[in-house]
Amino acid sequence: MKKQLIWAIASCAVTLGAHAGEIYGGAGLPGVMLGYAHTASERLVLRADLSTIGSVSRDRSESGIDYTGTAKLNRAGLFADWFPGSGGFRLTGGVTFNDMKIASPATATAAPSPSAATAT
């Protein structure tokens, strides 16, 4: 499904590229974003963008407990911006497809038994 969505967005960008269009991007929270905007008329702009943080994982151990954390965020969006007046005000509608996952399992490691520590 994800590959089909990316292909559809890329196809729109190629098809609409014969007219005035703009590629835009950004970085920040939640990651990096790349998009394409196409002016369909004086008052309508169509946009498609993709954003991701990729996959981030961290491992940590504290007081006999092992922590493993992973986070993944991918988003694709299709939007239409309508400018009802001559100013910068616009109304935006659209749809986003999200693939998000955060997991942080913890495992306690076995502590030595008290009798094993005092044996001679």
N, C-alpha and C positions, 0 to 999 in steps of 0.2 A: 504494500500500500504506500509506504513512504517513498519508494523509488518512482511509483506512478505519479504521486503528487509533485515531486521535484521535476519530473519530466513535463508535466502539464504546465507548471509555472515557467519552465525554460521555454516551452513551445510558445506560450503567450508572449514572452519577452521577444522572441525571434519574430513572431508574426507581427507584433505591434511596433517593431523596431524601425519600420519604414517611415513612420510618422515621428513627431516630436516625442522624445522619451528621455528619461533621466535615470541613471543608476545612482543609488545612494547607499550609504553604509554608516555604521556606528559601532562603538565599543563602550561597554559599561556594564551595568547590571541589567539583565542577567547574561552577559556574554557579548559575542560579536553578532552583528546583523548585516545582511546584504539584501538590497531590494531593488525593484524596478518600478518606476512610475511612468504612466502614459497619459498624456492629455487627450481625452476623447472628444471634448468640446470646450467651449469657453468656460463652462461652469462645472464640468465633470472630469475628475482625474481617477484613473484606475491604478491600483498598486498591488504588488505581490512582494512578499519578503520572507526570508528565512533567517532564523537566529538560533544560536547554540552556545552552550558552555562546554560541549563535548562531554567527556566522562571524567569525573574527578574522584579520586579515592585517597583516603588517609587511614593509616594504622597507628595505634597508640596503645601503650600498656601502662597501667597505673594501679598500684596496690593489689597486684595479682589478678587484675581483670584486663583482658585484651579487648580493645575496641577496634572495629573496622567500619569505616563509613564510606559510602559511595553516593554520588549524586550525578544525575544525567538530566539534561534539559535540551530538548530540540523543539522548535516551533516553526510552523509555516502559516502564513496569513495571506488572505485575499481581501482587498478592501476597495470601496468606492467612496471618494470624497466629492461632495456636492457643495458648491459655493453659491448660496442663494442671492447674495448681493455682490457689490463691487469691491468690498473690503476683504480682509483676510479670514472672516468667519466662515466656517465650513461645518457640515454635518457629515459624519463618517459612519458607514455601515460595512459589515464584512463578516468573515468567518476565519477562525484559527483552528489549526490542527496541532495538538500538543502531544509530545511524548516525554513525560516527566517521571522520574523515579528517584526517591531518596531512601536509602537503607542504612541502618546503623546497628548491627547486631553486636552484642557484648558476650564474652565467654569468660567465666571464672576459671582460673587455673587451680589445680589441686595444691593445697598447702600441705607441708609435711606434717605428719601426725605428731602430737606432743610426746608420745612414748618413744618414737624413733629419734627425736632430738635429745632425749635424756639418757638413752641407752649407752653403756660403756663397753 
